[in-house]
Every structure is written in structure tokens, then in C-alpha cells.
Amino acid sequence: MELGPFKIGQEASFSRTVTETDVVMFAGLSGDYNPIHVDKEYAKDTRFGQRIAHGILTTTYLSRLLGMELPGPGAIYVDQTLQFKHPVYIGDTITAKAIIKEVDTNRRILTLTTTCTNQEGKVVLAGVGRMMVPEEGGKI
């Protein structure tokens, strides 16, 4: 089934390396200063042995992918499920990937399988997102 240029099985991805600046800026933006994210001394005595990135920071890579690539500009989130599978560390390169698995032509909604994997190919985040897409050349 298709909806404009979108069809089942279509996919897109992009990668980004998590930096110290990303974590610090996200803490400031969100107000989440949990020491597991911002305190090196605290984090070294945790099960992770070092600081981890905010889980929600990782989800922003999905937002960027869906909002800018597939389905892209003009589309809006309807909902997103999230399962945090493994920690993301500063310096990890995360690849966000989306694959269209359902197309609702009547409601103009795409359902996409969404994943984030690290540089070792380990899935760190998995879920399903639903995006409303505009009519061709139009707006929502």
C-alpha cells in the first residue's frame, strides 16, 4: 500500500556521535541533572562504570530522522513507543533507523519500526512510531 511517495518497506537512517556537549546541553534543556548523566565520580561506582546519555536524548535522534527524512518535513508525530535496551555512552555513534511497516491512506498515517543502534550494532532503543503526513504539496 502507498501514500504519496511512501510505501511499506521504505527506510531511512542517519548517524550521530554522542558528545559531552550533547549530554551537558540536554541536562540544561531538560533540567535532568541525574548524576548518572553528569557526575563522573558518581557514575564510576554504578553498574555502568561511567556516565550514560539520557535515554530521551537518544530518542531525539528518532525525532530528527522522522521529522527531516522519513516521512520528513511537514509530518508530525502521533505517538511513539520506546524500549531502552542498552545504555548509550558519551562517544558512542548512534544510528537511528526507521522502516515503514503500515500505511493508513484514509488517516494519512504511517506506522514505522524505529531503532537506534550503537557502533557495535547493538540495539540501544527500539519502538514503533506513527506519523501523520501532509497531502502532497500541502500542510497538515
SVG drawing of the C-alpha trace seen along z (x, -y; Angstrom):
<svg xmlns="http://www.w3.org/2000/svg" viewBox="-10 -24 45 30">
<polyline fill="none" stroke="black" stroke-width="0.4" points="0.0,0.0 1.2,-3.5 0.5,-7.0 2.0,-9.6 5.7,-8.8 5.6,-6.5 5.3,-2.7 5.7,0.3 9.3,1.3 10.7,-2.1 13.5,-3.0 15.9,-5.8 18.7,-6.2 21.3,-8.6 24.1,-8.5 25.5,-10.8 28.1,-10.5 27.0,-11.4 29.3,-14.2 30.0,-15.6 28.4,-18.8 25.2,-17.0 24.8,-15.5 25.5,-18.7 23.2,-20.8 20.4,-18.2 20.7,-18.3 20.4,-22.0 17.5,-22.0 15.5,-19.2 16.5,-20.0 17.5,-16.4 20.8,-16.6 20.7,-13.0 24.3,-12.2 24.4,-9.1 24.5,-11.6 26.5,-14.5 28.8,-13.3 31.8,-11.2 32.7,-10.3 29.2,-9.2 28.8,-7.2 32.1,-5.3 30.6,-3.4 27.4,-2.4 26.7,0.7 27.6,-1.2 31.1,-2.2 30.8,-5.6 28.2,-8.3 25.4,-7.4 23.5,-9.6 19.9,-10.5 17.6,-7.9 15.4,-10.7 18.4,-12.3 18.7,-9.1 15.0,-9.4 15.7,-12.9 17.6,-11.1 14.4,-9.4 12.6,-12.8 15.3,-14.2 15.1,-11.2 11.3,-11.2 10.9,-14.9 13.6,-15.6 14.0,-12.4 11.2,-9.8 8.5,-10.9 10.2,-14.3 9.2,-18.0 5.6,-18.7 4.9,-15.3 4.0,-15.3 4.3,-12.6 1.1,-10.9 2.8,-8.6 6.0,-6.7 6.7,-3.6 10.1,-3.2 12.1,-0.4 15.5,-1.2 17.6,1.9 21.2,0.9 23.0,-2.2 24.4,-4.9 27.8,-6.3 29.5,-9.5 31.5,-8.8 29.0,-6.2 27.9,-6.6 24.2,-6.0 22.4,-5.1 18.7,-5.9 16.7,-3.8 13.0,-3.8 11.1,-1.4 7.6,-1.9 5.5,1.1 1.9,-0.2 0.2,-2.8 -3.2,-4.2 -4.2,-6.1 -7.5,-7.3 -6.0,-8.9 -2.7,-9.7 -0.7,-7.9 2.5,-5.9 3.5,-3.4 7.3,-2.9 9.5,-0.5 12.2,-2.6 15.5,-1.6 18.7,-3.1 21.9,-1.0 25.4,-1.8 28.7,-1.4 28.8,2.3 25.4,2.9 23.7,3.4 20.2,2.1 20.0,-0.5 16.5,-1.7 13.5,-0.1 10.0,-1.1 7.2,-2.0 6.3,-5.5 3.3,-6.8 3.5,-9.9 0.7,-11.9 1.8,-13.1 0.5,-16.1 -1.1,-15.9 1.3,-16.2 2.4,-19.8 0.2,-20.7 0.3,-21.1 -1.2,-19.0"/>
</svg>
